[in-house]
Amino acid sequence: MDSLESLPALYLAHGSPMLGLDGGAWGEAVSAFGQRLPPLRAILVCSAHWEAPGPFRLSSAEAPGVMHDFGGFPEALYALDYPAPGAPTVAAEAAALLLEAGREATLDPDCALDHGAWVPLRYLAPEAKVPVVQLSLPRSRTPELLLAAGRALAPLRRQGVLILGSGGVVHNFRRLDWEGASGPQPWASAFEGWVRERLAVGDTKALVDWRTAPGAAEAVPTSEHLDPLFVALGAGDGAPEILFDGWQLGNLSLASYVFP
């Protein structure tokens, strides 16, 4: 049965995995938002780090566990866990909604949560008691496909399920400033500002054609971190509010949005 009020849809940047240890101002903003949420039935998260061939996949394990899918970081980061339960029933409902909308979907009982899921969830739902389902990014895909998936999944918002896209509007690993001394590079600011303006005016047509935007080639050398934005945008209903605005390592945008 539908709840009285729809939950928002979110797009959270997850930046460097080091946010798992110290979320800083971003973590404070995400935590504060999480504290304002009503009790949740589940969280459905689409992360930049689960790309899979074929149809959409939905994690359906009772206890998914986590992956430490990164290398070269402090040992303390590898000790972090997020022991949230899974939600096989919600995964099945999500798959049915996608299939009803003409999108292939299948359940995956073996997928653990990657860091694009568990790092932001450590702040959004720190007690790890809310069940979590993860949605894959298909190979191949288009923004239109991801928008359609978000729209198909939107009814879950009235059933206690928070829909979350996790990535980063600007993410160029090869151009990071590891000293962290500089602000955002001009091409990074140009692209992030363009996306923000298009979101504010509801210009979805321009957003799906993002490769023509200023700075796009450098800001988004591969699309996996931008793509979850389209799932959240499709699941939402109008222009988003800015949850957090900031940068990390010179070009990792931490811009995060709440869609009504």
N, C-alpha and C positions, 0 to 999 in steps of 0.2 A: 504494500500500500504506500502511496506517495506521502511524503512528509508535507507539513504545511508550508514550508519555505525551501526554496532551492539553495543548496550550498553554492559558493562561488567555485569557479575554476581558476587554477593558479598556473603561472609560469614562474619557476624559481631558477635563477642561475645557481650553479653549484661550484663554479670557480675551480681553484686548485683543490686536490684532495686534502690539503692541509687545513681547509675549513672544518674538517672533521674534528680536529684538535682544538682549533681556536676560530670560532665563527666571527669574532669581532662585532662591528656594528651591524653587518648583514645578519649574523646569527641572532643578535638581539631583536632585530626587526621581525625575522621569521618566527622566533619564539613568542614575541608579543602577539603576533597575528594568530598563532596556534592557540594561545590561551583564550582568545575571543571566540573560537569556534564552538559550536554546540557539540554534544556527543556524536561521534561518527560511527557509522556502521562499518566503513572500510575506507581506505585510500587506494585509488587506482592511479599509478604513476607510470608515465612514459618517459624513459630516460634516454639520453643521447648514447648510452653505452650498451644498449641491447639492440643490435642490428641482426636480423636473421633473414635468410632467404625464404621465399614463399609467402604464405598468408600472414596476417596478423597472428601473433601468439600471445597468450595470456598465461602467466604463471599460475599454477593451480595446486601447488604443494600446501599441505597443512602447516608446515614449518619451513619456509623457504631458506632461512639462513642468509649469509652474506658472502660476497666475493670481495677480496682485496685486489681489485683488477688494476693495479698500478705498480710501478717499480721505482726504487731509488729514494724512498722517503724514510723518515725516522721509524724505528721499531715500534714506538708507541702508537703509530697510526695503524699498524697491522694487528695490534691487540684490540682495536675497537670492534664492538659487535653491535648488532641491532636485532635482537631476538623477537621481532614481531611475528605474530601468527600470520599464516596465509588466509585466504578467503575463497576456497574453491567454489562455493555457491555464487559469489559475486563474479568470479571469473567466468563461470558458465553463463550467467546472465549477460555479461558484457559480450561474450562471444555470440550469443543469440541475437543481441541488438545489432552487432556488426553484420551477421549473416542476413538478418531481416532487411538491412540497408543495402544488400548486394555485395558485401565485402567479405571475402574469405577470412575465416578465423578458426584457430584451433587452440586447444589447451596444452600446456607444457608443464608436466608435474615435476620436472627436474631443474628448473631455472631458479637460481639464487638471486638475491637482490644485489645489483652492482652498486658502485659507489655513487653513481648519479642518482640513485634512489635513496640509499641509506644515509648519505651525508646530509642532505637537507631534512630528511625525516628525523634525524637526531635532534633537530631544533624545532621542527614543526610539531612533532608528537614524541617528545623525549622519553616517555615511559615505555614506549614500544609495545603498547597494549592494543592499539588499533590494528586490525587486520590489514594486510597490504597485498595488492595484486599488481604485478608489473605487466605493461603492454609493450610489445616489441615495435621497432621501426622496421618495416619490411624492406627487403631489397628485391626489386627496385621500388621507388616511391616518388611521389610528387607532392607539392604543397596541397594540391587539390584533393588528393587521396587522404591526406592527414586531416584536412578540414572536414571532409566527409565523415571520417572516423570519429572525430570529436563531436560532430552533430549527432551521429548515431548513438554515441555514448551519453549524450546530455541528459536523457531521462534519469540516469542513475543519480544525478544531482538532487532529485526530489525523493530519493530513496536512501539518503544518508551516506552517499558515497562522494568523497571529495576527489575531483579529477585534477591531477597535477602533471604538468609538463616540466621536465628538468633538463636544463642545458646551459646555454649562454648565447646571447645575441651576437656577441663578437668573441671568437675563439680561434686564435692562430698560434698554435703551440710553438712553431718555429720562430716567431717574432716576439716571444716573451722577454720582458726585462726582469731577469732573475734577481737583480739587485733591488728592484722595487722602488727605485728612486724617482723615476719619471712618472708623469701623469699619462693619461691615455694618448696614444699616438694619433695624429690628425686623421688618418684614414679610418681608425677605429671610432673616433668621435663622430665622424661624418656619417658612417653607416648606422651607428647606434641611434643618432639623432633622427635620421631618416625613418628608421623603423618606429621610433616613438611617435613621430608626427603622423605617420600613416595609421598607427593604432588609434591615436586620439581622434582622428576624423573618420574612422571606420572604412579606410580605403583598402579593403581586402584584395581588390583586383591588382593594385600596385604591389601589395605584399607578396602575392604568389609569384610575381615577376621580379623578385628581389635582386636577381643577378644584374639588373640594369641600374641598381642604386649606387650612389657615390661610395667608393671604398669597398664595394662588395667583394671583389676578387681577393683582397687582402684580409678583410674581416671574416670571410666565410670561405676559406679554401676548400673545406668539405662541409657538407650541410648538416651533419648529424646533431650538432649542438643547437642549431637554429630550428630544426624540424619539430621538436616537441612544442614549440610555440604555436604551431598550426593546430595541434590537437587541442590545446587549451583555448585557442581562439575559436575553433569550431564548437567546442563545448560551451563556450560563454555566450553572453547575450548583450553585447554592447561594448562601448569603449572601456578599457581597463583603468583602474587606479594604479598608481606606482606604489609598490610596496617598499622597494629599496632602489637606490640609485648610487652606483659606485663602481670602482675599478680595482683590479688586482693585477700586479705584475705587468703593467703597461698596456695590456690589451685584452685582458679577460673582463668582459663586462659582467657586473653583478646585478644589472638591471632586472628587477623582478616585478611581476604584475599580478593584479587580482582582477579577474573578469567577473562581472555581475551575472 
